[in-house]
Amino acid sequence: MSSGHEIVMAVWTGPWERVADFVALTKPRLNLLVVATAFAGFYLASDRPLPSWLLLHTVAGTWLVAAAAAAFNQVYERETDALMRRTRHRPVPDGRMPPLTALRFAWLLAGGGLVELALGANPLAATVALVTLVSYTLVYTPLKRYTALSTLVGGIPGGLPPVIGWAAARNALSVEAAILFTIVFLWQMPHFLAIAWICRDDYRRANIPMLPVVEPEGRITATQVVLYSGVLVPASMLPAVAGLAGPAYLVSAVGLGIGFLALALDFARSRDLPAARRLFLGSVVYLPLLWTAMLLNHG
């Protein structure tokens, strides 16, 4: 296994393996959710029919910027990724791709995505995307090595994709965009704390001070999971108050929020691996269902 200080030689066995590694560098499953939330923000901001080309540019630009953030992250974290079971087979820490190749690819994606948004949508959408990229790459990613507060900081770029979509559709920001940001921001906390609990041995091995590592008993982790899940319930009702969605959405949001909060309370009581996995799976289901209810009951 190569460290970050050795010369890394690519060991691709064929063109398809090379393509697969570049795809892996973009974290496609994670960025599917990013693109979906950007689409939701775009659709909810559309108070009149908008041209399909505008949506296409918004989705493509958002995906490229998100893919760039993922690639920059993997270059920066290649040494710690090599120490963790769930990340050690990524292309850069595994030695299949030189860091410089991955870095050039990341810059290409970032430049393409920002230009796509600036010219295909509007400069405001590109600016929000740039803030997302910079805060994720230059603030959140380095902080992960030093403080458990990095999760809170990471919630900021994580909550901005729907704002990109909103800015692309309206060429303006508003209270409604802030509501969408707040929902995603609050949802991320129990989601990522569940991951941190499940993977705490990996994070400990890599000396990454996630909250379950610095406080192994889990009381603070459990408190934060319940707190953010609890605040998410009324926050998820705000789209109905702001006129983004109707009564059917409100009922769905309350039901989904109570169910998610129940999973958070279950984790807080037991603080064990099965409960953390249930919370994680619940979080994965919660957000798409909430967006779907909002989109179906919009207008």
N, C-alpha and C positions, 0 to 999 in steps of 0.2 A: 504494500500500500504506500502510495507516495504521500509525502507531506507537502505543504504548500511551498516549501523552499527548494524542492528538487525539480529537475527538468522532467516534465511529463510528456510522454510520447503517446500519441493516439494509437489505439489498437483496434481500429475498425476492421471488420472482416469482410465488409461489402457495403455497397451504396445504401441499401435499405437500413442496415444497422446505423449508418451515419445519419440518415434522415431521422430515424427513430430517436437518436440522441439529441438532435436539435429540437425535435418536438418535445421531448422530455424536459429540455431546458426551459420551455415556456410554461410548464405546469398546467397542461390543458384542462384537467378536471377542475382545478381551483379557478382558472380563468373563465370557465364556462359560467360559473356563478357570478363572476365580475361582469361579464357581458350581459347576463340576464338582468342584473340589477341596473345596469346602464340602460338597457332596453326599457325596463319598467319606468325609470325616471323619465325617459324620452316620451313614452306613451302617455304617462300621467300628465305631462306638461302640454300635451297636444290638445288644445281646446278647439282645434279645427283640423281638418285633414291636411297632413304635411306630405311633401313629395317623398316617395320611397327612396330616392337617391340620398336624401338627407339622413334617413335612418341607416342606410347602408354605410355611408361614410362614418357615422357616429359609432356603429358597432365595430367596423373594421379598425378605426383609429383607437377606440378603447381597448380592443383586444391586443393590438400591437404594443401599446404602452404598458398594459398589464403583463404581457409576455416579456417585455424588456425588463420590467421590475423583477420578475421571477428569475430571469437570467442573471441580472446584476447580483441578486441575492445569492445565487448559487456560486458565483465566482467569489464573492466576499466570504461566504461561509464554508468554503471548500475544506478547510482544515477541521472545523467542528463537525461538518457533515460526515467526514471520513471516520469519525469516532462513534457515530450513532447508527444503530442497526437499520432504522427505517430510511436513512438517507445515504448510507455509505455506497450504495450502488448507483447513485446519480452519476451522470457522465463525467463531471469534472473531478470529484473526489475519488472516483474509481479509476481515474487515469486514462479513460477512453477519449477525453477531449482536453486539449491544452487550455489552460485558463485564458490565454490571450485570444484564442479562437472564440471562446464563449463570450469574452468581453467585447470583441468586435461585433459579434452577432447581436449582443444586447444593445450596443450603440446604434446599429442599423435598425433594429426594431423600434427603438425609442424615437429616432429621427423620423422614421416613416410614419409612426403613429401620430406624433405631434403635428407633422405637416398635413397628414390626412385630416385631422380634426380642424386645424386652422383654416385650411383651404376648402375642405369639403363640408364643414359645418360652420364654425365661426371661431374667432380668436378666444372668446371667453371659454368655450368648451376646451380648447387646447390649453388654456392657462390653468383651468381646474385639473386637467390631466397632468400637467407639469408639476403642479403642487403635490398631486398624488404620488407621482414618480419620485420626486425629490424627497418628500417626507418618508416614504417607504425605504428608499435606497440609502439616503445619507443620514437619516435620523433613526428610524426604527431598527433597521438591520444592525448598525454598529452598537446600539444600546443593548441589544439582546445579550451581549457578552458581559455587561456590567450591572444591570439592574432588572429586577422583576417588574418595574414600572414600564418596561418596554412594551408589554402587552397593552397597557392603556394607551401609550403613544401610537402603537400600531393600529389601534382602532380608528385613528384619524384618516390615514390613507385608505383603510379598509371600508370606511363609510362614505367615501367620496364618489364611487362609480355612479350611483343614481343621480348625483349632482352634475356629473359630466353629461349624462343623458338629458337632464332638465335644461342645462345651459345650451346644449345643442339645439333643442327644440324651441326654446323661448328667447335665446340670446340675452338672458337676464336671470338673476337669482332672486329668490323670494323666500318667504316663510315656509311655503310648502316644500321647497327643496331642503330647507333646514330640518323639517319634520322627517323626510325620507332619510337624510343623513343620520339623524338621532336614532331612528329605528335600527338601522344596520349597525351603528356604533354600539348600542346597548346589546344587541344580539351577539355580537362578536365576543363579548367578555365571557359569558358562560360557555360559548362554543370553544374558544381557545383555551380556557382554563380546564375544560374537560380533556382536551388533547394533551395539555401539559401534565395532567394527572395520570393519564394513560401512559404517557411516554416519559414519566419522570425519571426512570432509571437511565434512559438514553440521555436526557438532558444533564443528569448528574455526571454521567460518564464523560460528557463533552464539556463539563464545567460551565454550563449555561445556567445562570441563576433564575430560572423560572420560579414562580411562587411556590409550587409544590416541592421544589428542591430546597429553597431557603427556609421553608416552614413545613417540614415533613408531616407533622400531625394533621395538617389540612384544615385547621379551624378558620384561618383567614381566607383560604381558598373557598371553603364552603360558604362563608359569610358573603364573600363577593359574588359568588354564583347566585345565591338567593337574592341579594340586593339588586343586581342588574336584571335578573329575570323578573323580579317584582316590579321594578320601575318600567320594564318593557311593556307590561300589560297596559297601563294607562297611555304610554307613549304610542303604542300601536293603535289606539283609538283615535288619535289626533287626525289622521287622514279623513275620517268621517266628519270630525268637527270642522276641518278646513274646507270641506266640500270636494275633496279628491275622490271620495267613495261614499256609497250610500249605506242604508241600514243593514243590508245583508252582509256587507263587509264588516260592519261593527260587531254583529253577532259572531261572525267567524273569528275576528280578531280577539274577542274576549274568550271564546272557547279555546282557541289555539294558545293564547297567553296563559290561561289557567292550566292547561295541560303541560306546557313547558315549565311553568313554575312548580308544578307537582313533581316533575323530574328533578328540578333543582333542589327541592326540599328532600326528596328521596336520597340524592347524593349527599346533602348536608348531614343527614341522619347517619348514614352508613360510612361514607367516605371510603368506599371500596371500589375495586376495578369494575365489577359488573354495573354498579350504579353510574360510574363515570362513562362507561360505554353506552348505557341507555340515554344519558344526558347528551352525549355527542350525537348519537343517531337521531334523537329527538330534535336537536338543533339543526341537523341536516334536512330534516323533513319540515320543520317549522317555517323557515324563511321562504322556500318556494311556495308553500301553501298560502302563506300570508300575501305574497306578491300576487299569486293567482287570484285570490279572493278580491284583492284591491283592483286588479285590472279588469276582472269580470264585472265588478260593480262600480266602475268608474263613470263619472259624468252624469 
